[in-house]
């Protein structure tokens, strides 16, 4: 089993369900991105090494899963759900799979990816 799968399957439900859904949304939106473990949690980015031009991350905490974008503050977010973080990052905390809007998240991912490929 690859390390990302090991990380995700080790989470308690409903966080595991949310993380699995995020993984499928990321895979569909960014089929060219590489997923790997970096600093203890899954990161998807460009290149073949973890941390090489990262685009997004999934990080679990006891009560929620964070879905973050490295350039999230540069991504248009009419929903207001992305919360600014350190540097140019922005993220959303998810407590269940129902909080994931695949269309919205796909837009964020494609915008974030485009920022990294310019």
N, C-alpha and C positions, 0 to 999 in steps of 0.2 A: 504494500500500500504506500502511495506517495505521501510525503510529509503534510501537504495541504489537506488531503483526505483524512489523515490520522488526526490532525488538529480539529477539523470540523466534526468528525464522528465522535470525538471525545467530549463534545459539548452536551449539556443537558437540554432536553426539549423544554420550552419552545425555541431556545436560542439556536439549537442545531438546525431546526427547520428554517429559521430565518437565514442562517449562514449558508445553508444548502441552496436556498432560493437565490440569495445574492450571488453565489458561485455560478448558478445557471444564467442569471441575468448578465453577469460579467462575461461569461463565455460566449453568449449570443451576441452581445454588443461589441466585444473586442476579441474576435477569434484569433487575431494575430498576437495578442498579449500573452506573456509567459507568467504563470503563477508559480510562486515559490515561497518558502518560509524566509522571513527576514525579521530580525529582532524579536523572534518568538511568535509571530503571527503571519498569516498569508498576505502577500502583496502581489499585485499583477502589474506588469510593466513591459517596456520595450527592451529587447536584448535578451540574452540567455543567462544573465547572472542576476540573483536577487539584488534589488536596490539600484540596478542599472536603469535609469530613467523610469522610476516608479510612477504609476498612474493612480492606482487605488489600493485600498487595504480593507481587510475585515479583521476586527479585533474584538474578542469576547471579554466581557466582564461578568461578574456574578449575576447582574440583573438585566443586562442588555448587550447587544452586539453593536459595535460602531462600524459604520461604512464610511470610509473617508477617501477624499480625493486630494492628491498632492497640490494641485492647482485649483482647488475647489473655489477659492475666492475669486478666481478669474472666470468661473463658469456662470452663465446666466441661470438664475434660480427664481423664477416668478412665484414659486410655491412658498418661498421663505423658510423651507425646511433645513437647508444647509446652514450650519452654525460655523462661523469663522473660528479658526484655530491658530496655531503657531505658523509663522512664516506665511505662506500663501494657501495653507491647507484649510479645508472645510469638511464637516462631517455631519452625519445624522445618527442618532441613537435609536436602535430598533429593539423593541421588547417582544415582538411577535412577527410572524410571516405576513400577517394582515397589514402591517405598516409599510410593506414594500409595494411600490407602484412601478411595475416593470417599465412602462413607457417613460415615466419621469426619470427613473434611474438610468435607463438606456440613453436618454438625451444628455444627462450629466456626463456619463462615461464617454460618449462620443465627443462631446465638447472638450473634456479633459484630455482625451487622446489627441485630438486635433491640436491642442495647445503644445503638446510635446513633440509633434511631428512637423511643426512649422520651421 
